[in-house]
Amino acid sequence: MTYPRSFSHIGLSVPDLDRAVQFYTEVMGWYVIMEPSEIKEDDSAIGIMCKDVFGSGWGSFRIAHLAMGDGTGVEMFEFKNNETPDNNFEYWKTGIFHYAVQDPDVEGLVEKIKAHGGKQRMPIREYYPGKKPYRMVYCEDPFGNLVEIYSHSYELTYSEGAY
């Protein structure tokens, strides 16, 4: 039987885990559910699971778990050989290229992101100019991860076709 599943969590790779935890707790208001810790490539249950995912040779990495207001999780990874590309927005490539959050104070969140080292990628736009107050904008966290901000829920924004 097919039924709608709930979103559990997203994983973000960051170059500085402590700074990322600070950014996301102070700017997004997310809360820590597992403090930063080190995972080693060994025969522990988590070590074996990570070998299944990453293959062999990764040695160790740091990880922290945060949660959003609705309980959705954010898993943050700091790998030793982390690379931050000049262009972290290769939208034409298969894969996840952003995540989105909802905040009725879009402008306020944009300013907070910028004040904490992130950036705004575009002007704040309206989906139904002059008809409905649904707004959106793309920003980047200080580590180059793209975040889209919606003023209203995803369901409300798209229920009548925004285009």
C-alpha positions, 0 to 999 in steps of 0.5 A: 500500500502506498501512503504519504511518508513524513520527512525524517531528516536531512544531512548537511556537510559542513567544514566546521561543525561547531560553527554550523551548530552555533549558526543553526541554533542561533539563526534558525532556532533549531535545537541540539539533540546530540552534541558534536561527537566523533565517529571512527572507522571501526567495528562498532555498529555506527562504524560498520553502518558508515562503512556501508555508506561511505566505503572504506578509508574515511578514518573518522568524522564529526557529527551532530544532530539537531531538530527543527520545530516540527521534529524534523532532524538535521544531521551535520557532518564534518569530514576531514577532507571537506571541500567547499567548491566555488559554486555550490549551486549546480542545480543541473546535477542530479541530487538535492540542491537546497532545503526549505524552511518556513517563516512568516518573517522572511525579511527578518530571517534573511537579515539574521542569515546575512548577519551571521555570515550567510548571504541572500542569493536573490530578492524576496519574490511573491508567488501571487503578486497583488493577490496573496501574501506568499513570498520566497527567497533563496539564501546560503548559510555561511558554508554554501548550503542553499536554504529557501525560505517560504512565508507560508506552508508548502501546501498553501503556496502550491495548492492552486498552482503558483505559476 
